[in-house]
């Protein structure tokens, strides 16, 4: 089964200088849960204990507030947090557990992975689900990554081991090689966290799944550090098309959620707009947009729904009459 860890409220915090407040955290968590997400990561982008450290960026709220706000908004959700040894402490883990944390991801650079062991062991002892994030995984060869994963497996504390493309520099064939090689030798669940600097975050996430990963991370509108992350809306659609999505919510609800809760917060554009995504989903040629706009205005219906239904009938050479006919039916059907 494929699992998606929704990262908007953690990795997305970089985009707004870590200024998500408790109300936004609650509203976004509630909305994500209603969309179908069961694992939601929250808090400062650099993890537990980072919230009050001015040299890396003060956050709007403390760890306890972020986690408690999320948990109260979605009591049945698995609330996750990030943790970097040297920034966070075991005391921070205790505070997070008190607030309602159930999933901790311990992140270290791939060449210093041993630093994670005591904290991962502590979190596991405290009853948390534990993931090891091997940041900058591309800094080692695939066979070296596999050996590191085997070593971590011997600790018997990690539920998931993550391949992390911190720079967004990996190619799909590389991701496939790292994951598939490791999958052959390690029985721990594998995950992938990718950034979008070469516009490969989605392709790499899909390749990770094809290679045997069972966890991927996504963010609404691709909201995340640097060039952003794998975009939630696109990932869900593609997984649905592949028949392996853990979420069956229709794509229109993701558009609505993004435009209401995420887009107004973004200080810089990231990801693709709902219209850009929908044109691809619908196999729609943009030369027909004036016809769509005309029909949408006349019948006061969502132009994205017109686009999809018209293209399902004729994606090559649709007529204005067809646009009007579809829009009229949409209006009658409410």
Secondary structure, DSSP 8 states (H G I E B T S, - for coil): --EEEE-TTTGGGGGGTT---HHHHHHHHHHHHHHT--EEE-S-TT-TT-TT-GGG---SS-HHHHHHHHHHH-TTSEEEEEE-BTTB-HHHHHHHHHHT--EEEEEEEGGGGGGGHHHHHHHHHTT-EEEEEEETGGGS-HHHHHHHHHHHHHHT--SEEEEEETTS---HHHHHHHHHHHHHH--SEEEEEEB-TTS-HHHHHHHHHHHT--EEEEBGGG--STT-B-BHHHHHHHHHHHT--S----HHHHHHHIIIIIGGG-SS--S--HHHHHHHHHT--GGGHHHHHHHHHHHT--HHHHHHHHHHH-SSS--HHHHHHHHHHHHHT-
